[in-house]
Each structure stands twice: as C-alpha cells, then as structure tokens.
C-alpha cells in the first residue's frame, strides 16, 4: 500500500483538484493523510467531501504551523503503507502515476525511491537518470517521489528550503539510490506556498534578487551539512 502524505497550508483552492487526481488513480491501493499545518483558509468543506468519499482510507491530522517538513514527518508517522509518497496540495497526478511508480520499484529492487519528470505550470522538467555525482551538484529530484518506507530517514525539520535535496543526500549517505522514470507523471500548479521556481539564468545574472539570496543561503546550509564543495 502507498501512503500519500499531503501537507496543507492555505491551499484549500487547490486541494480539491489534488485529491480528485488521487481518486482517479489506476492503482487504488493507497491511503491519504492530510496534515493541516496551521491553515487559516476554508479547507473544511474539501476535507469533509473527500473523507466521505475515501472513508477509512482518509486520515486528517492538524498541527500548529511548523512548516512542511514537520507536517510530512507527522503524516509519515501516522500512516501504514509500505511505500510513502509526499504530495503537496498543488500537485495534480496523472491517473497512471502510482501504478507506474510501483511497477518501477518492483522491477528495480535495489532502488529506494522512484522519481519522474514533471510539469511546473507549463514548463517541462524532464530530468535525468539517477546519478550520485549530479545529486551532489544540484537538487533535481522532487519530493513527489515513491519511497520505500524502511529507507525513509525523515525530513530535517530545521530546514526552511531545499528539504527535498537534503532528503535525497541523506539517503545517499546511507547507501540508498533512486531510479528515474522517463515520463511526466504529475503537474505542479505555479504560485505554491511551500515551493517556488526561478529560471536558471536568474541565479547567475540576478544575484541581488531576494529570492536568489534566500536560495543561495539555503544552498550553503545544505552543502555544509553534507560536506559538499
């Protein structure tokens, strides 16, 4: 079974579409845990709607606003699946996503997680085959990947950014590897609360931008933690 963990912070307008895309999966062997991370918008009607639809497969938890890493960890601790998939509320899954990811891990027993290409708005992120060298150089694997529970080390709750990069680097240090699926299996709505994106040229040509400065500080923290150049 796959435990789908959704951290929720003021994303009621997107949560309905996200949950609907999960309901339409070709593989129905899943449970959903939504963790309310101190939201102040009107998410209750959506929660009620899908709790009635999914029944015992739907778990709703709440915490004070502590950030996505804490919400994801809480969801993981209160879930039961052999596999974990962390899915933000602004993600739309293609119907075959869970089925393809599960089959990929079944035929790649040495891999600890499976990740795919995706769309960020209308921009395609096709990604690359898994590479330890590339992973040490840059964050390129999204949190929305299927992970074997026994290999999941938990998110570092002290980090404000690049928690996904930190997760994969932590797993790499434990000897765990990933496998790439050369398919677009989900789409992320732009304008998310927990994550954002800038074009690559901005990091080189526009270092004065506040978003670039925040990214560089976060990047430095990750590199120092994992002893990267």
Secondary structure, 3 states (H helix, E strand, C coil): CEEEEEEECCCHHHHHHHHHHHHCCCCCCEEEEEEEECCCCCCHHHHHHHHHHHHHHEEEEEECCCCHHHHHHHHHHCCCCCEEEECCCCEEECCCHHHHHHHHHHHCCCCCEEEEEEEECCEEECCCCCCHHHHHHCCCCCCCCEEEHHHCCCCCCCCCCCHHHHHHHHHHHCCCCEEEEEEEEEEECCCCCCCCCCCHHHHHHCCCCHHHHHHHHHHHHHHHHCCCC
